[in-house]
């Protein structure tokens, strides 16, 4: 192997979502650093089989606020099932 081309491989502590931890070797961080996980095998739907919605930082709410979606499914659609048409912008709406 070539000298001085490989990253530093050292021990770190991985902290799971429930607070449990284990020690492993990694190239992440520095010697003795702690890596805190947001999602791990104890909470991820791929391992638990339970679907969950994670809204980090209010992304869904910001989207709804930006695009005016107030209700659930079908918000912004007329009762006839036709798609809602965009109303022409007025000068008062542009100044907001």
N, C-alpha and C positions, 0 to 999 in steps of 0.2 A: 504494500500500500504506500501511496505517496504521503510524505510528511506535510503537516500543517495545512491540509485542505479539508479536514473533517471538523464539524462543530464540536464544542465542548459538551461532553456527555456526563451528567452529574445527577445527584439525588435531589428529588423534590417531593413535596407532600401534596397529594391530591385530596381535596375536601369535597365530599359528596353533598347533595342537597339536604340530606337529613342530619348533617353534622359529622358523620363518621368519616374517617380519613385512612389513607394508606400511603406508604412510601414507595416510590418507584424511581427509575432512572429515565432521564429525558434530556433533550436539547433545549427545552423551553426554560426561560428565566435564568436565574442564577442558582448556584448551590444553596440548598436549604429553603428555596422559595416555596410558597403555598399557592396552588392552583385551585380556585374555587369554581365548581361547576354549577351552571344554571340548570342543565338538564343532564341526567345520568340514567343508567339502566333501571333504576328504581322508579323513575318518574316518566320516562320516555314511552310514548304509545307503542312503539315498535316492540318493546319488551313486555309492557303491562297489558296490552290489548285494549286499553281504555282510551277513547278519544277525548282530548281536552283542548280547549281554546286558550292560547297564551297571547295576551295583548300587551306586549312590552312597550312602554312609553306612550300608551294611548293612541297607537297608530290607527286603529279602527275608528275611534271617536274623531280623530283629526280628519280622516277621510269622509266620515259622515258630515262633519261640520263644513268641510270644504265644498262638498257636492250636494248638500242639502237633503240628505237621506234621513228622514225622521223615523219612519215606520220600519217594519220588518220586511218580509218578502212582498214584493209587489208595490213598494213605495214608489210614487211617481208615475204609476200607470193608471190610466182611466178605467172606470168600471166596465167599459165595453171590451176591455182586453187589448185595445189598441195602444201603441206606444205613445207616450206623451210627447208633444211637439214643443220645441224650444220657443219661448216667447221672444219677440224682438227686444233688444236692450233699449232702455230709455235713458235720457240724459241724467235723471235722478239716480238710476241704478249704477251708472258709470262713475258717479262722484263718490260712491261709498268707500 
